[in-house]
């Protein structure tokens, strides 16, 4: 039996200082990826997560930049690429700013679009050609059930995530012959900081056939599968994980 001595593949998880991103980073580290833990302003939280991963025997590093800032993203990613290609990218960074559409302000609209959609471009595009050269890659973007069913008060969020779904499908066609898969994961109601205080149990009982919120670890397990070699024939898909929501 031979031992694989090749270095671990590098995986970048954006927005990894939040609950969902943290769970995904931990799972990918457990699956022997070298995880690049991204944060926007919460670098200390990203560094704490790196320490936790390393204490468990994993490999990780922290990086901070604003995904909505094209120039900042290019500088940070160029520095990361000096150590080699990033072959797994999880576009998890996102934000929401909810309001009924007649009251929705232009900054609320633009802010959500900038992070969720422009952030996808700002991070994914610089990493694509280095990934192509390796003939292996995984691009996974975190969408939302709101992109598929809509949600009152979230026209901006649904628009950004819906466009992300379409970009996923188009990019998958460009990269399929290069050994790179491109998929989106659309969570429903997940028990995380982003959803805290938004959905009470009565609302969950009404909306979710399973009568519970999902766990961040469940989403992380799906992302880890899509990042694995076993998922090499899955591409261009928007995969819902929502407890049976229509």
Phi, psi and omega in degrees: 000133180263152179255130179283115182256007179291149180294154180293150175294147182265135182234127177257125176246111178279151182064034186277000176277349176272175186298312182292314178299322178298315180298320180292319179297317179298317181293317179295323176296320177298330179271015171076025168274150167276113190262127173263112186269111183262143171222163173270283181254347186262060181298323181299321178294321178295320179294323176298320178294320176302315180298321179295317179296315181293325178296332179271005178095008180268182181237133183199162172210160183248149176213147180228127170194163180271115183295338180280351181260104185302314183294316180297320179296317181298318180296313182295318182289325176300320178294319179295322183289346176297334179270000180126172183291153170262115187262348174232125178236125174247106178278090184253339183302132180195168178208162173223150177216092194274143175192149171302143189305318179298337181259359183292128181268161178299318176299324176296316177298308186293322182298318180290317178298319183299316183283307188285322185259305178296327176299322176303312179295313185299327181267317187289317187298316179294337182270349190290310183296316174302324178293318179302320183296335179275347181062028177201133177187162178223121174244117185234122181246138181270112179262218182195152172302332179298335179286341184256325184247346188078167177200133180301137178081004183229042179299318180295315181294314179296322178296315181295314182288326176296319176295325177297320176299315181294320178297322178301312182295318181293315182294327180300325179292324180290328191253356186301320182284354182259009180079019183244126176261149181225116182222163174236147176245127184246091179287152170269229179279114183243137180286091182212171181300327182293330182260357185300129178081357182270322185236116174275174185297324180297320178293318178297317179301324182283324188266331190247116179305327179283353174064028175205160171282153174285164178256147180300329179294330178291319176295318180299324179295320177295315179299318180297322177296314180297335179277351187272168176294330182295339182263022186292347180252013178250115178206154179073022185252148169249107189257119181277143172222093194213015177070018177098010176299140182291000000 
